[in-house]
């Protein structure tokens, strides 16, 4: 189904009603501090709600994540946790999720899913490693095999105007980042909705906000991603954007889908233990883009408290529960 049709469903009430105040609180929570990276910290809350609306109707989702840090030749702490939490939530809703990542992040993604109990409770989630060589053909073949309804990118490098992906520091990532832009271009060819979650403008799908990246992000003219997503969710940390989508997916009824602060700590410690690094400090520690473990825990707790009053009495109005409980 085309994204404009799903947007119409959302705005005309066929999707579960969502409080504008609640959506704004979620947006404010995840975008606090985003301006430090050069992007507006008052982005459109409608994009967040639309992402949840599109995913709510999906039966099959392809999701890509993983951002190699050249200095350490490892994945980072931003991306795999957010993708895993979103995948677990979608699987709990009965959606089949095909996670695509690279050799530097594949074990991080699998470990994050394990923390969430996905192996036992969500058999509808698969993890694939995109080959560096022939990545474009591999991505096209994936569409034939799984026939996705939606394609999502969470903190995944996107090619800039010169065809090369870049880090926020201006490092060329072509040698360490398999070309997954084809996932979005193929989706567009087939009129499949695309959602991008990012925090710097150099991520896959961020071409939709290219004007903002060029205007405010340091090195924006060099690193700005070209490929355009239908829906873009920006956040101070990409994980946070994925978490906010999950918070909305869990409304108004059904079991809570958002993970707990304790699980957030377990996710970040697990990634760090496997060598995943903070993209700012470049150290294998349970922090994300220079933001402390405590702040990441607190953010998850805050998202849970924001949506808790809207939850069905059947589920006790509780938020922030394990997606596998």
LOVEX-461634 format. One record per atom (N, C-alpha, C, O): x, y negated, z negated. Coordinates in steps of 0.05 Angstrom, whole numbers, plus 32768, in hexadecimal, padded with zeros to 4 digits. Atoms other than C-alpha are relative to their C-alpha. Example, Ala and Ser with C-alpha at 12.3 -4.5 7.8 and 13.67 -1.06 7.14 Angstrom:
BEGIN
801280188000 80F6805A7F64 80127FE88000 80277FE87FF3 7FF080188001 811180157F71 7FF17FEA7FF2 7FFB7FD47FEE 
//
This chain:
BEGIN
801180188000 800080008000 80127FE78000 80267FE67FF2 7FF080187FFD 801A7FBB8012 7FFF7FF07FE6 7FEB7FF07FD7 7FFE800F8019 80317F8D7FD9 7FEB7FEA7FFF 7FE17FE47FE9 801480158001 80017F567FEE 7FE5800A7FF8 7FD57FFC7FEB 80197FF48009 7FC67F857FE5 800080057FE3 7FEC80007FD5 7FFE7FFB801D 7FDE7F997FA0 7FFF7FE67FF1 7FF37FE57FDB 8001801A800D 7FE87F507F8E 7FE37FF67FFF 7FDA7FEB7FEB 801C80098000 7FA07F427FA3 7FF080107FEB 7FDF80057FDE 800E7FF08014 7F887F7C7F78 80057FF57FE4 7FF37FF37FD4 7FF9800A801A 7FAD7F5F7F3D 7FF27FE67FFA 7FE67FE27FE5 800B801B8004 7F957F177F46 7FE180007FFF 7FD57FEE7FF4 801D7FFF8000 7F4C7F2C7F52 7FF480137FEC 7FDC80187FED 800B7FF38017 7F467F577F15 7FFD801E8002 7FF4802A7FEE 80027FE38000 7F497FA07F2D 8016800E7FF1 801480267FEC 7FEC7FF68012 7F887FA97F05 7FF87FFA7FE3 7FE87FE77FDF 80068006801B 7F847FAC7EB9 80057FE27FF9 801A7FD88001 7FFC801C8006 7F7B7F657E9E 80187FFB7FEE 801C800A7FDB 7FE980078010 7FBA7F457E83 7FFF7FE37FF8 7FF97FD28009 8000801C800A 7FBE7F077E58 80177FF0800C 802E7FF9800C 7FEB80127FF5 7FE37ECE7E7A 80147FF87FEA 802C7FF67FF0 7FEE80078016 7FFF7EBC7E36 801380167FFA 802B80127FF5 7FEE7FE98005 801A7F027E2C 801580028016 802D8006800F 7FEC7FFF7FEA 803C7F027E70 80147FEA7FFD 802C7FEE8002 7FED80168003 805A7EBE7E62 801380057FE8 802B7FFE7FEA 7FEF7FF98017 80747ED67E1E 801680148009 802D80128001 7FED7FEC7FF6 80957F127E40 80157FF38012 802D7FF88010 7FED800D7FEE 80B37EE67E76 80147FEF7FF0 802C7FF07FF5 7FEE80118010 80CF7EB57E43 801480117FF0 802B80097FEE 7FED7FEF8010 80ED7EEE7E1A 8017800A8011 802E800A8009 7FEB7FF47FEF 81137F0D7E54 80117FEC800F 80277FF28017 7FF180147FF1 81297ECC7E74 800F7FED7FEF 801D7FDB7FF9 7FF180118012 81457EAA7E36 801E80038006 802980198004 7FE480007FFA 818C7E977E48 80088005801D 801F80058024 7FFA7FFA7FE4 81857EA67E92 800D7FE8800E 801D7FEB8020 7FF480187FF3 81987E5E7EA3 801E7FFF7FFE 802B7FF2800D 7FE37FFF8003 81DE7E6C7E8A 800D800E8018 8025800A801D 7FF67FF27FE8 81E67E977EC9 7FFA7FF08019 80027FF8802F 800680117FE9 81CC7E607EF6 7FE48002800C 7FDE7FF5801F 801B7FFC7FF6 81857E787F00 7FEC7FF37FED 7FF27FF17FD5 8013800D8012 81477E557EE4 7FF680147FEB 7FF1802B7FF0 800A7FEE8015 81307E707EA1 7FE27FFC7FFC 7FD780027FE7 801D80028000 80E87E5F7EB1 7FF5800A801B 7FE77FFC8029 80097FF47FE8 80DC7E8E7EEB 7FE380068000 7FD680057FEB 801D7FFC7FFD 80977EA07F05 7FF7801A7FF1 800180307FF8 80097FE8800E 80747ECF7ED3 7FEF80128012 7FEC802A800C 80117FEF7FEE 80467EE77F0C 800F8017800C 8004802C8010 7FF07FEB7FF4 807F7F0F7F29 800280187FED 8001802F7FF6 7FFE7FEB8013 80857F377EE9 7FE680107FFF 7FE680298000 801A7FF28000 803A7F477EE8 7FFC800F801A 7FF18025801A 80037FF37FE6 803B7F577F32 801080198002 8008802D800E 7FEF7FE88000 80747F887F29 7FF280177FF2 7FF2802D7FFB 800F7FEC800F 804C7FAD7EF4 7FE8800A8010 7FE280228010 80187FF87FF1 800E7FAC7F20 800780128017 7FF98026801C 7FF77FEF7FEA 80337FC97F5C 8007801C7FF6 800080308002 7FF77FE6800A 805380007F33 7FEA80107FF3 7FEA80297FF3 80177FF2800C 801280117F10 7FF280128014 7FE78027800D 800E7FF17FEB 7FF6802A7F52 80128014800F 800880238020 7FED7FEF7FF2 803480507F68 7FFF801D7FF8 7FFB80237FE1 7FFE7FE38005 8037809B7F6F 801D800A8002 8024801D7FF5 7FE47FF97FFB 807F809F7F87 80117FE78002 800B7FD58011 7FEF80188001 80B6806D7F77 801D80088005 8027801B7FF9 7FE37FFE7FFD 80FD80687F90 800C7FE87FF1 80047FD17FF5 7FF480158010 812880417F5F 801F80028001 802980187FFE 7FE37FFF7FFF 8171802E7F66 800C7FED7FEB 80017FD87FE4 7FF2800F8014 81A280147F32 801E80088001 8026801A800F 7FE47FFA8002 81EC80147F21 80117FEA800C 800F7FE48024 7FF080167FF7 821F7FDC7F26 801D80057FF6 802380037FDE 7FE47FF98008 82697FF07F27 80107FE67FFA 800E7FD28008 7FEE80168007 829A7FC27F04 801C8007800A 802880198000 7FE67FF87FF4 82DA7FC27F2E 801780017FEC 802980127FF0 7FE980008013 83087FB27EF3 8003801A7FF1 801980217FE8 7FFF7FE78010 82F57FF37ED0 7FF880188011 7FFB802F8008 800A7FEB7FEE 82D8801B7F0B 7FEC80127FF1 7FEC802A7FF4 80167FF2800E 829C802D7EE0 7FE77FF08004 7FE87FD9800C 8019800F8000 8253801B7EDE 7FFE7FEE7FE7 80107FF07FD6 800380128016 82397FE77EAE 7FE880077FEF 7FD780177FF6 80167FFB8013 82097FE57E73 7FE67FF38009 7FD17FFA7FFE 8019800B7FF5 81D77FBC7E9B 7FF8800F8019 80088013802B 800A7FF17FE9 81AC7FE37ECC 7FF7801C7FF8 7FDF80217FF9 80097FE58007 81AC802D7EB7 7FEC80027FEA 7FD880107FEC 80147FFE8015 818780227E75 7FE57FF5800A 7FD080028005 801A800B7FF7 81527FF67E96 7FF380128014 7FDA80168013 800C7FEE7FEC 814880257ED1 7FF680197FF3 7FE180237FFA 80087FE8800E 814480617EA2 7FE67FFB7FF1 7FD4800C7FF1 80188006800F 811080407E75 7FE87FFC8013 7FD28006800D 801680047FEC 80E6802B7EB2 7FF9801B800D 7FE180208011 80057FE67FF4 80ED80707ED1 7FF080127FED 7FDD80207FF4 800D7FF08014 80D880927E90 7FE37FF77FFD 7FD180087FFA 801B800A8003 809B80657E8A 7FEF80078018 7FD880108014 800F7FF97FE8 808580717ED2 7FFA801E8000 7FE480268007 80047FE38001 808E80BC7EC9 7FEA80077FEC 7FDA80197FF1 80147FFC8014 806380B97E8B 7FE47FFA800B 7FD080058003 801980077FF3 802D809A7EB6 7FF980138018 7FE480108024 80057FED7FEA 803280D37EE9 800D7FF9801A 80078007802E 7FF280087FE8 805D80B07F1C 801A80108003 802980137FF0 7FE77FF37FFA 809680D67F3D 80157FEB8006 80117FD98016 7FEB80147FFD 80D780AF7F39 8019800D800A 802280218000 7FE77FF77FF4 811480B97F64 80157FEB7FFB 80167FD68008 7FEB80138008 815080967F44 801880048012 8022801A8015 7FE97FFF7FEE 818980857F74 80167FEE7FF4 80117FD77FEE 7FE9800F800A 81CD806F7F5A 8019800A800D 8018801A8020 7FE67FF87FF3 821780777F6A 801180107FED 800980167FD6 7FEF7FEF8010 8251809F7F50 80097FF37FE6 801180027FD3 7FF7800E8018 8263806A7F1D 7FEB7FFE7FEA 7FF17FF97FD3 801680038013 821F80697EFB 7FEE80197FFD 7FDC80197FEC 80127FE98000 820080AD7F08 7FFE800D7FE4 7FE980157FDB 80017FF3801B 821480CA7EC4 7FF47FED7FEC 7FE87FF67FD8 800C80138012 81FF808A7EA1 7FE280028002 7FD480027FEE 801C7FFE7FFB 81BA808F7EC0 7FF5801A7FF4 7FE0801A7FE5 80097FE6800B 81B380D97EAE 800080007FE2 7FEE800A7FD5 7FFE8001801D 81CA80CC7E67 7FEA7FEF7FF4 7FDF7FF67FDF 80168012800A 819880937E5E 7FE5800F8001 7FD5800D7FEE 80197FF07FFE 815F80C07E76 7FFF80157FEA 7FEA80197FDE 7FFF7FEC8015 817680F57E45 7FF97FF47FE5 7FEB80007FD4 8007800E8019 817380C37E0C 7FE27FFC7FFD 7FD87FFE7FE6 801D80048001 812B80B67E1E 7FF0801A8001 7FD7801A8002 800E7FE68000 811B81017E20 7FF38006801B 7FE18017801C 800C7FFC7FE6 810B80FF7E6A 8003801D800A 7FF080278017 7FFC7FE57FF6 812881437E79 7FEB80147FF7 7FE380268006 80137FEE800C 80F681657E4C 7FE37FF88007 7FD28009800A 801B80097FFE 80B981397E56 7FF87FF4801A 7FE07FF0801F 8007800D7FE7 80BD811A7E9B 800E800D8018 802180028023 7FF37FF27FE9 80CF814D7ED1 7FFE7FF2801A 800B7FF9802D 8004800F7FE7 80B8811B7F05 80167FEC8006 80137FDC8018 7FEA80137FFB 80FA80F47F00 8018800F800B 802180237FFE 7FE87FF47FF5 813481077F2C 80167FEA8003 800F7FD38007 7FEA80127FFD 817980E77F31 801280098017 801A80208017 7FEF7FF97FE9 81A180E57F71 80177FED8002 80157FD57FFC 7FE880117FFC 81E780CB7F80 80027FFA801E 8006800C802E 7FFE80087FE4 81E980A47FC1 801D80038009 802E7FF97FFB 7FE57FFE7FF7 822680B67FEA 800B7FE6800A 7FFC7FD68016 7FF480197FF6 8256807E7FF9 80007FFF801E 7FF97FEB802B 80007FFD7FE3 825E80968040 7FE480088009 7FD780187FFC 801B7FF97FF5 821E809A806A 7FEA7FF87FEE 7FD580057FEE 801580088013 81F780768034 7FE67FF7800E 7FD07FFD8004 801880097FF2 81C880568066 7FEF8017800A 7FD680178006 800F7FE97FF6 81B480988087 7FF4800F7FE8 7FDD80197FEA 800A7FF28017 81AD80B78042 7FE77FF37FF5 7FD480007FEE 8017800F800A 817D8080802C 7FE880048012 7FD280078008 80167FFC7FEE 81538088806A 7FF4801C7FFD 7FDC80207FFE 80097FE58004 815080D38060 7FEF80037FE6 7FDC80127FE5 800E7FFF8019 813980C88019 7FE37FF78004 7FD180037FF8 801C80097FFB 80FB80A28032 7FF08016800D 7FD8801A8006 800E7FEA7FF3 80E980DD805E 7FF980167FEC 7FE380217FED 80047FEB8013 80F0810D8024 7FEC7FFA7FEA 7FDC800B7FE3 800F80068018 80CD80E87FEC 7FE87FEE8005 7FD67FEC7FF4 801680127FF9 809E80B6800F 7FF77FEE7FE9 7FE17FF27FDE 800680108017 80A080817FD9 7FEA7FEB8006 7FE67FE3801D 801380167FFE 8068804F7FCB 800C7FE57FFA 80037FD08003 7FF280198009 8097801C7FAB 801E80067FFF 8026801D7FF8 7FE37FFE8003 80E280107FAC 80097FEA7FEC 80017FD37FEF 7FF780138016 81047FEF7F6F 801E80007FFE 802B80158001 7FE380038006 814A7FD57F63 80037FF37FE5 7FF77FDD7FE0 7FFB800C801A 81627FC87F1C 801F7FFC7FFE 802D80107FFA 7FE380068002 81A77FA67F1A 801080128013 80218022800A 7FF27FF27FEB 81C17FC27F5B 800C7FEC8013 7FFE7FDA801C 7FF480147FEE 81F37F9C7F88 7FF17FFE801A 7FE880138025 800C80047FE6 81D57F7E7FC6 80137FF18013 80237FE0800A 7FED800C7FED 81FA7F698005 7FFA7FE28004 7FE37FDA8005 8002801D7FFC 82077F1E800E 7FFF7FFA801E 7FFC800C802E 800380087FE4 82047EF7804F 8015800C8012 80108010802A 7FEB7FF47FF0 82467F158066 7FFF801E8001 8011802B800B 80047FE37FFF 822C7F5B805C 800E800F7FEA 800D80287FE8 7FF17FF38016 82567F68801D 7FF37FF97FE6 7FEA7FE37FE2 800A8006801B 823D7F6F7FD5 80167FF47FEF 802E7FFA7FF3 7FEC800E8011 825F7F447FA0 7FF880027FE3 7FE080057FDC 80058003801C 82667F417F55 7FFB7FE27FFA 7FFF7FD1800C 8003801C8008 82557F017F2F 801A7FF18001 801B7FD88003 7FE5800C8000 82A07EF47F2E 800A7FFB801D 801F7FF08021 7FF780037FE5 82A37EF57F7A 80108017800B 801C80158020 7FF17FE87FF7 82C47F3A7F7F 7FF0800E8015 7FD780128012 800D7FF07FEB 82B47F607FBE 7FFC801D7FF6 800F80297FEC 80067FE6800B 82917FA17FAB 7FFC80158016 7FF4802C8010 80057FED7FEA 828F7FC37FEF 800D801B7FFC 8002802F8004 7FF17FE78003 82C27FF87FDB 7FF480117FE9 7FFB80287FE7 800A7FF18017 829B800C7F9C 7FE280017FFF 7FD7800C7FEC 801E80018000 825280017FAF 7FF5800B801A 7FF77FFE802F 800D7FF57FE8 822E802F7FDF 7FE97FEE8009 7FDC7FE17FF8 801480127FF4 81FE800A800D 7FE4800B7FFA 7FDB801D8007 801C7FF98005 81B980107FEE 7FED7FEB8009 7FD57FED8003 801280147FF4 819D7FD28010 7FED800D8013 7FD680048016 80117FF27FED 818180048041 7FE680097FF3 7FD2800C8001 80197FF8800E 814F801A800C 7FEB7FEA8003 7FD37FF08006 801380167FFD 81307FD58010 7FF87FFA801D 7FE17FF58023 800680057FE5 81367FCA805A 7FEE8015800D 7FDD800F801D 80117FEA7FF7 8117800E8068 7FE47FFD7FF5 7FD080028002 801A8004800C 80DF7FFF8037 7FF17FEA800E 7FD97FEC8013 800D80167FF2 80D17FBD805A 7FF78009801C 7FE180018024 80087FF67FE6 80CF7FE1809D 7FE780107FFF 7FD6800F8011 80177FEF8003 809B80108082 7FEA7FF37FEF 7FD680007FE8 801480108010 80747FD9805C 7FFC800C7FE5 7FE5800D7FDB 80017FF6801B 80857FF88019 80097FE97FED 801E7FDD7FF2 7FF880168012 80877FC67FDF 801B80047FF3 8022801B7FEC 7FE67FFF800D 80CA7FB57FC1 80017FED7FE8 7FF67FD87FE9 7FFD80108019 80DB7F9B7F7B 801D7FFF7FF9 802B80147FF9 7FE480038008 811E7F7F7F66 80017FF47FE4 7FF37FE17FDE 7FFC800B801B 81357F737F1E 801E7FF97FFF 802F800A8003 7FE480098000 81747F497F16 80047FE97FED 7FF17FDE7FE2 7FFA80168012 81977F147EEE 80157FEC800B 801B7FD87FFE 7FEB80127FF6 81CB7EF37F1B 7FFC7FF7801D 800A7FE48025 800480087FE5 81B27EEF7F62 801080108014 800B800E802D 7FF07FEF7FEE 81E57F207F7F 7FF6801C8001 8003802E800D 800B7FE58000 81B87F5C7F75 7FED80058017 7FE27FF28023 80127FF77FEA 81917F837FA9 7FE47FF47FFC 7FD87FF77FE7 801B800B8000 81507F5F7FBA 7FFE7FE37FF8 7FEA7FD67FFC 8000801C800A 81647F1B7F9E 80007FEB8016 7FFF7FD38010 800280137FEA 81627EFC7FE3 7FE67FF07FFF 7FE57FDB800B 8019800E8003 811B7EE87FD1 80047FE57FF2 7FF57FD27FF7 7FFC8019800F 81377EB37FA2 801B7FF48008 80287FE67FF8 7FE680097FF6 81747EA27FCC 80047FE27FFC 801A7FD97FF5 7FFD801D8004 81667E577FC8 80077FF97FE3 80177FE67FDF 7FFA8005801C 81697E5A7F7C 801D80087FFA 802B7FFA7FEB 7FE57FF78004 81AA7E817F7E 80147FEC800C 80287FE67FFF 7FEE80137FF4 81CA7E517FAE 80027FE67FF1 80177FD97FF0 80018019800E 81B47E167F84 800E80007FE5 80187FEC7FDC 7FF78001801C 81CA7E2D7F40 801580147FF7 8023800F7FE4 7FED7FEB8008 81F57E6C7F3D 801C7FFA8009 80207FF58021 7FE480037FF7 82417E637F3D 800780158015 8000802C8012 7FF97FEE7FE9 825C7E817F7E 7FE7800A800F 7FE9801D801E 80197FF77FF4 82147E877F94 80018002801F 7FF58014802A 7FFE7FFF7FE3 82247E777FDD 800F8018800A 800B80218021 7FF07FE87FF8 82547EB27FDE 7FF180197FF9 7FEF802C8009 800A7FE7800B 82307EE67FB3 7FE380058005 7FDA801C8001 801D7FFD7FFF 81E67EDA7FC0 7FF880178012 800180188029 800A7FE97FF0 81C47F1A7FD8 7FED7FF68015 7FDE7FE38012 801180077FE9 81A17F17801B 7FE6800F8001 7FD180038008 80187FEF7FFD 816F7F508018 7FEA7FF57FED 7FEF7FEF7FD6 8017800C800E 812A7F378002 7FED80157FF5 7FE580278004 80147FEE800C 80FD7F5C7FD1 7FE47FF28002 7FE37FD98003 801B800C8001 80B17F517FD1 7FFC7FF27FE5 7FF07FDD7FE4 8004800B801B 80B37F457F86 801B80007FF2 802A80137FF4 7FE78002800F 80EE7F2C7F5D 7FFA7FF97FE3 7FEC7FE67FDD 80028006801D 80F27F2F7F11 801C7FF97FF7 802F80097FF9 7FE68008800A 812B7F077EF4 800080007FE2 7FEB7FFA7FD5 7FFE7FFE801D 81447F0F7EAD 801D7FF97FF8 802F7FFA8008 7FE58006800A 817F7EFB7E82 801280198003 802A80168009 7FF37FE67FFC 81927F457E86 7FED80118010 7FD58012800A 80127FF17FEF 81767F727EBC 7FF180157FF1 7FD9801A7FF7 800E7FED8011 81667FA87E89 7FE67FF47FF5 7FD180017FF5 8017800D800D 81377F767E68 7FE97FFD8013 7FD28000800C 801580037FEC 81117F6A7EA8 7FF1801B8004 7FD8801B8006 800D7FE67FFE 81047FB57EAF 7FEF80067FE8 7FD980117FEA 800F7FFB8019 80EE7FB97E66 7FE67FF08000 7FD27FFB7FF7 801880108000 80BC7F817E6F 7FEB800C8013 7FD3800C800D 80137FF37FEF 809D7FA57EAA 7FF480187FF2 7FDB801D7FF4 800A7FE9800F 80977FE37E7F 7FEC7FF87FEB 7FD780057FE7 801280098014 80767FBB7E48 7FE47FFA800C 7FD080007FFF 801980057FF3 80407FA67E79 7FF38019800B 7FDB801C800A 800B7FE77FF6 80387FEB7E97 7FF1800F7FEA 7FDF801E7FF0 800D7FF28016 802480047E52 7FE67FF47FF7 7FDA7FFE7FE3 8019800D8008 7FE77FD77E4F 7FE980078013 7FEE800D802A 80088004801B 7FAF7FDB7E3D 7FFD80197FEF 7FFA80187FD7 80067FE7800E 7FA680257E2C 801480158008 80258011801A 7FEC7FEB7FFB 7FCC80667E2B 80177FFE7FEC 80187FEB7FDC 7FE980008014 800B80787E04 80137FE98006 80167FE1801D 7FEC80167FFC 803E80407DF9 8017800A8012 801F80218010 7FEB7FF97FED 807480407E2F 801A7FF47FFA 802F7FFE8002 7FE7800D8006 80A780107E14 8010800F7FEB 800480197FD8 7FEF7FF28013 80E2802E7DF0 80037FF07FE6 7FFA7FD97FE5 7FFC800D801A 80F7801C7DA9 801B7FF27FFF 802D7FF8800F 7FE5800B8004 81307FF07D90 801580157FFA 802C80128002 7FED7FEA8007 8150802F7D75 8009800E801A 80208015801C 7FF97FF47FE7 814D804E7DBA 80127FEE8011 80237FF78020 7FEF80137FF2 816A800F7DD8 801D80027FF7 803080028007 7FE57FFD800B 81A680167DAA 800D801A800A 8024801B8012 7FF67FE67FF7 81AD805F7DBD 80087FFF801E 801C800A8026 7FFA80027FE3 81AB804E7E07 801A7FF18004 802B7FFB8014 7FE880107FFC 81E180197E02 8019800E7FF6 802E800D8002 7FE97FF1800B 820E80437DD6 800780178012 801F801D8015 7FFB7FE97FEF 8206807E7E04 800F7FF78019 802280048022 7FF3800A7FE8 821980557E42 801D7FF97FF9 802F7FFF8009 7FE580088007 825580387E1E 801280187FFA 802980188001 7FF17FE88007 826B807C7E04 800A800E801A 801E801C801A 7FF97FF37FE6 826C80947E4D 80127FEE8011 80197FF58028 7FEE80117FF1 8298805A7E62 7FF37FE8800E 80017FD8801A 800D80177FF4 826380297E7A 80087FE77FF1 800A7FE77FD9 7FF58018800D 827A7FE27E6D 7FEC7FE98001 7FDB7FE88013 800E801A7FFF 825C7F9F7E5D 800B7FF18017 80247FEE801A 7FF7800D7FE8 825F7F797E9E 800E7FE57FFC 801B7FDB800E 7FF280198006 82797F3A7E7C 801A80057FF1 802F7FFB7FF8 7FE77FFB800F 82AA7F547E48 80128015800D 802A80168007 7FF27FEA7FF3 82BF7F8F7E74 800A80157FED 801D80247FF2 7FF97FEC8014 82C37FBA7E36 7FE980157FFE 7FD2800E8001 80147FEB8005 82A07FFC7E29 7FF47FFD7FE4 7FFE800A7FD1 800C8006801A 82747FE37DF1 7FE17FFD8004 7FD97FF8801A 801D80007FFD 82287FE57DE3 7FF47FE38001 7FE27FDD7FF1 800A801B7FFC 821D7F9D7DFA 7FFA7FFE801E 8003800E802E 800880047FE4 82017F827E3C 80057FE38008 7FF97FD17FFD 7FFA801B7FF6 821C7F467E62 80067FED7FEA 7FFE7FD67FEA 7FF880118016 823A7F2B7E23 7FEC7FFC7FEA 7FF17FED7FD7 801580038014 81FA7F327DFB 800280187FED 8005802F7FF5 7FFA7FEC8015 82007F587DB9 7FEB80178000 7FD58015800A 80127FEA8004 81E17F9B7DA8 7FE87FF87FF1 7FD17FFF7FF8 801780098010 81B67F7A7D74 7FEC7FF08010 7FD47FF3800D 801280117FEF 819A7F487DA6 7FF080128013 7FD9800C8019 800F7FEE7FEE 81887F807DD6 7FEB80107FF1 7FD580147FFB 80147FF28011 81667FA77D9E 7FE87FED7FFA 7FD17FF57FFD 801580148007 81407F687D8A 7FEE7FFA8017 7FD67FF78013 801080057FE9 81297F5C7DD0 7FEB80158005 7FD48010800B 80137FE97FFD 81097FA17DD5 7FEA7FFE7FEB 7FD380027FF2 801480038015 80E77F967D93 7FED7FE98005 7FD57FEC8000 801180177FF9 80CD7F527DA9 7FEC80078016 7FD580008014 80127FF87FEB 80B07F6E7DE9 7FE980127FF5 7FD2800F7FFD 80147FEF800C 808C7FA37DC1 7FEC7FF17FEF 7FD47FF77FF0 801280108010 806F7F707D91 7FEE7FEE8011 7FD77FE9800A 801080117FEE 80577F447DCB 7FE88010800B 7FD28005800C 80167FF17FF4 802D7F7B7DEA 7FEF80107FEC 7FD980197FF3 800E7FF08014 80187F9E7DAA 7FE37FF77FFC 7FD280097FFB 801C80088004 7FD97F737D9F 7FED80088016 7FD580088012 80117FFA7FE9 7FBF7F867DE4 7FFB801E8004 7FEC80268015 80037FE47FFC 7FC57FD07DDC 7FE6800B7FF5 7FDB80007FE2 80197FF48008 7F877FFC7DD6 8001800A7FE4 801580147FDA 80017FF6801B 7F70800D7D90 8004801E7FFF 800D80297FEA 7FFC7FE27FFF 7F7280567DA6 801D80077FF9 8022801D7FEF 7FE37FFB8005 7FBE80507DA2 800B7FF07FE9 80237FED7FE7 7FF7800D8018 7FC080277D63 800D7FE58005 80187FD97FF3 7FF4801A7FFA 7FD67FE77D86 801E7FFF7FFC 80297FEA7FF6 7FE37FFF8006 801E7FFE7D7F 80107FFC8019 80088005802F 7FEE80047FEA 80567FE97DAC 801B800A7FFA 802180107FE3 7FE57FF98004 809D7FFD7DB6 8004801D7FF7 801680227FE7 7FFD7FE48008 809480487DB0 800F800F8016 80128006802C 7FF17FF07FED 80BC807F7DD2 7FEE80088017 7FD780108013 80107FF87FE9 80A5808D7E19 7FFB801E8001 7FEC80278012 80057FE37FFF 80A780D77E09 7FF2800A7FE7 7FEF80227FE3 800E7FF78018 808180D87DC7 7FE380038006 7FD3800B7FF4 
//
